[in-house]
Amino acid sequence: NLPRIDYTDGCGSLLLEPQSTNLYLNSDTLVTQSNATSASAYTVSFYGTGTITFSGTHTGTLVGTGLNDRVSVTFTATSGTLISTISGSCTKGQLENLTYPTSYIPTQGVISTRLKDIATNSSNASLINSEEGVLYAEISALADEATTKSISINSGSSTNVVRISFFSNVILARIVSPSGTTSNLTYTVPSINDFYKVAFKYNATLNNHALYVNGALRFTSTQVIDLGSSLTTLSFADGNAGGNFYGKTKALAVFKTALTDEQLTLLTTI
């Protein structure tokens, strides 16, 4: 029940990751071993100056670059047995059935699973205005994959929601009314692994919505959206436990009023 804070870029950020399993049996100091694989993507990572040579369901090598450096490789295996031959110093090794490496999962003789991170108790209905406001976040995603990762103000469902999402290399700001009417504002980014300061201004009274990213106005909309009066919850999801946000968060805020263009520019300037 403690948050995990990531300091890899020198500044702390809340880290939320999906469930993952380390398939290597002796992670602290890797030894040559075999693992069953399916026909899907896997990622191997380790620290050190050694080398892992792969054979069987995948062929290739992963070469370490330093005692304190983490290297990784992602590949698509076939169904069968993957043999990882270890030479030199390979520590904190990890084999995951994912398209990217997650934080280190120690193992001692058996595989180990880290459950997905869940952030709760992040709502206060008195601080949320259903008619107008700003949802602000400084965030990065873990990988460029075609799944939606959202932070939202909602009423407990995927309708009647104001949200900011990553989808592949796009930042998507979306308003959904109780009847299902939507307004979408988008901005394509060069790399979702970088941090972005994102502010989504919504104004259901004036039908004036705007997306600001890194100090600039990126998209506007005058779509007529009636949000009702029941936005009550701030979630690391799209409102109904779907679209969980897996990534890093340095800042998160909700403003009860629609800020000015000058304020939004200042708020999101990096």
C-alpha positions in Angstrom: 0.0 0.0 0.0 2.9 2.4 -0.8 3.4 4.2 -4.1 6.4 3.3 -6.2 8.4 6.3 -7.2 10.7 6.2 -10.2 13.9 8.3 -10.2 15.5 7.1 -13.4 15.5 10.5 -15.0 16.5 12.3 -11.8 13.1 13.5 -10.8 10.6 11.4 -8.9 7.4 10.2 -10.7 4.6 7.9 -9.6 5.1 4.6 -11.4 2.1 2.5 -12.4 2.8 -0.8 -14.3 0.7 -3.7 -15.5 1.1 -7.2 -14.1 4.2 -9.0 -15.2 6.2 -12.2 -14.5 9.9 -12.7 -14.5 10.4 -16.1 -16.2 14.1 -16.3 -15.3 14.6 -18.5 -12.2 17.8 -16.9 -10.8 17.6 -13.2 -11.5 20.2 -11.8 -9.2 23.1 -13.6 -11.0 22.0 -15.2 -14.2 23.0 -18.7 -15.3 22.3 -20.5 -18.5 18.7 -21.7 -18.5 15.8 -22.8 -20.7 12.3 -21.3 -20.8 9.1 -22.3 -22.6 7.7 -19.6 -24.9 4.6 -19.2 -27.0 4.5 -17.5 -30.4 4.4 -13.9 -29.0 6.6 -11.0 -27.9 9.2 -11.2 -25.1 11.6 -8.8 -23.6 14.9 -9.6 -21.9 16.8 -7.1 -19.7 19.8 -7.2 -17.4 22.5 -5.1 -15.8 26.2 -5.8 -16.3 29.0 -6.3 -18.8 28.2 -9.9 -19.8 26.3 -11.3 -22.8 23.2 -13.4 -23.2 23.1 -15.5 -26.4 19.7 -16.8 -27.4 18.9 -20.0 -29.3 15.9 -22.2 -29.8 12.7 -20.2 -30.3 14.8 -17.0 -30.9 18.4 -16.4 -32.1 20.4 -13.3 -31.2 22.5 -11.7 -28.5 22.1 -9.0 -25.8 25.4 -7.4 -24.8 25.8 -5.5 -21.5 27.3 -2.0 -21.4 28.2 -1.4 -17.8 27.7 -2.6 -14.2 25.0 0.0 -13.6 23.5 0.0 -17.1 20.3 -1.8 -17.9 20.1 -3.2 -21.5 17.1 -4.8 -23.1 15.9 -6.4 -26.3 12.4 -7.2 -27.5 11.7 -10.1 -29.9 8.9 -12.3 -31.2 9.6 -15.9 -30.2 8.1 -19.1 -31.7 6.4 -21.8 -29.7 8.9 -24.0 -28.0 12.0 -23.6 -25.8 14.1 -20.5 -25.5 17.7 -21.1 -24.4 19.5 -18.2 -22.8 23.3 -18.9 -22.6 25.0 -16.6 -20.1 28.6 -15.4 -20.3 30.3 -12.8 -18.1 28.4 -10.7 -15.5 24.7 -10.5 -16.0 22.7 -9.4 -12.9 19.1 -8.5 -12.2 18.0 -10.5 -15.3 14.4 -10.5 -16.5 12.5 -12.4 -19.2 8.9 -11.0 -19.6 6.1 -11.9 -22.0 5.7 -8.2 -22.8 6.7 -5.8 -25.6 8.8 -3.7 -23.2 10.8 -4.1 -19.9 9.1 -3.3 -16.6 10.8 -2.6 -13.3 12.9 -5.4 -11.8 11.1 -8.5 -10.4 13.6 -10.6 -8.2 13.4 -14.4 -8.4 15.1 -17.1 -6.4 14.7 -20.5 -8.0 11.1 -20.0 -9.2 9.3 -17.5 -11.5 7.8 -14.5 -9.7 4.9 -12.3 -10.6 4.4 -8.6 -9.7 0.7 -7.7 -9.6 -0.5 -4.6 -11.5 -0.4 -1.3 -9.8 -3.7 0.2 -8.8 -4.1 3.8 -7.5 -7.3 4.5 -5.6 -8.8 7.1 -3.2 -7.9 9.9 -5.6 -11.3 11.6 -5.7 -13.0 14.5 -4.0 -16.3 15.4 -5.5 -16.3 18.9 -4.0 -13.2 19.8 -6.1 -14.7 18.8 -9.4 -16.9 21.0 -11.5 -19.1 19.2 -14.1 -19.7 22.4 -16.1 -16.2 23.6 -16.7 -12.6 23.0 -15.6 -9.1 21.8 -16.5 -7.6 18.3 -16.1 -3.8 18.6 -16.0 -1.1 16.0 -15.9 2.6 15.7 -16.5 2.9 12.2 -17.8 4.8 9.6 -19.9 3.8 6.2 -21.1 5.8 3.0 -20.8 5.6 1.8 -24.4 4.2 2.7 -27.8 1.4 0.1 -28.0 -2.1 0.3 -29.4 -3.9 0.2 -26.0 -5.6 3.2 -24.4 -4.0 4.5 -21.1 -6.2 7.1 -19.5 -6.5 9.6 -16.6 -10.0 10.8 -16.2 -12.6 12.7 -14.3 -15.8 10.6 -14.4 -19.0 9.5 -12.7 -18.0 5.8 -12.4 -18.6 4.8 -16.0 -17.1 5.2 -19.5 -19.8 7.8 -20.3 -20.0 11.2 -18.7 -16.2 11.5 -18.6 -13.4 14.0 -19.2 -10.2 12.2 -19.9 -6.6 12.4 -21.2 -5.2 9.3 -22.8 -2.2 7.9 -24.6 -3.0 5.7 -27.6 0.1 4.6 -29.5 1.9 7.9 -30.2 -1.1 10.1 -29.8 -2.3 12.2 -26.8 -6.1 12.1 -26.9 -8.3 14.4 -24.9 -11.9 13.3 -24.9 -15.3 14.4 -23.4 -18.1 11.9 -23.4 -21.6 13.0 -22.4 -24.1 10.7 -20.5 -25.9 10.1 -23.9 -22.6 9.0 -25.6 -21.9 12.2 -27.6 -18.1 12.7 -27.8 -15.6 15.4 -28.5 -12.1 14.3 -29.4 -9.0 16.5 -29.4 -5.7 14.9 -30.5 -2.0 15.7 -30.7 0.7 13.3 -32.2 3.9 13.2 -30.2 7.4 12.0 -31.4 7.9 9.6 -28.4 5.4 8.7 -25.7 8.3 7.7 -23.5 9.1 11.4 -23.0 7.3 13.4 -20.4 4.6 15.8 -21.6 2.7 18.6 -19.7 -0.9 18.2 -20.8 -3.9 20.4 -20.0 -7.4 19.7 -21.2 -9.8 22.6 -20.8 -13.5 21.7 -21.0 -16.4 24.1 -20.8 -19.8 22.5 -21.3 -21.6 25.9 -20.8 -19.7 27.7 -23.6 -18.9 24.6 -25.7 -15.3 25.7 -25.7 -12.7 22.9 -25.3 -8.9 23.0 -25.8 -5.9 20.8 -25.6 -2.5 22.3 -24.6 0.7 20.3 -24.7 4.1 21.6 -23.7 3.2 25.2 -23.7 1.2 25.4 -26.9 -2.4 25.1 -28.0 -2.7 21.9 -30.1 -6.4 21.4 -30.7 -9.7 23.1 -30.1 -13.4 22.0 -30.3 -16.7 23.7 -30.1 -18.7 20.4 -30.0 -21.9 20.7 -27.9 -21.4 18.4 -24.9 -23.8 18.2 -21.9 -21.9 16.6 -19.0 -24.8 16.7 -16.6 -23.8 17.3 -13.0 -22.3 14.1 -11.7 -18.6 14.2 -12.3 -17.3 13.0 -9.0 -14.1 10.9 -9.3 -10.5 11.3 -10.5 -9.2 8.0 -11.8 -6.1 6.4 -13.4 -8.6 4.8 -15.9 -11.3 5.8 -18.3 -14.0 5.7 -15.7 -15.2 2.0 -15.6 -11.9 0.3 -14.6 -10.9 0.0 -18.3 -8.1 1.9 -20.0 -5.9 1.7 -17.0 -3.1 4.3 -17.0 0.3 2.5 -17.0 3.1 5.0 -17.1 4.8 7.7 -15.0 3.1 10.7 -13.5 5.1 13.7 -12.1 2.0 15.9 -11.5 -1.8 15.7 -11.6 -4.3 18.4 -10.9 -8.0 19.4 -11.4 -9.1 23.0 -11.7 -12.7 23.9 -11.0 -12.7 26.7 -13.6 -11.7 26.9 -17.2 -8.3 28.7 -17.1 -7.3 31.4 -19.6 -5.1 30.8 -22.6 -2.3 32.6 -20.9 -2.6 30.4 -17.8 -2.8 27.2 -19.8 0.3 28.2 -21.8 2.2 28.9 -18.6 0.9 25.8 -16.8 2.2 23.5 -19.6 5.4 25.2 -20.6 8.4 22.8 -20.0 
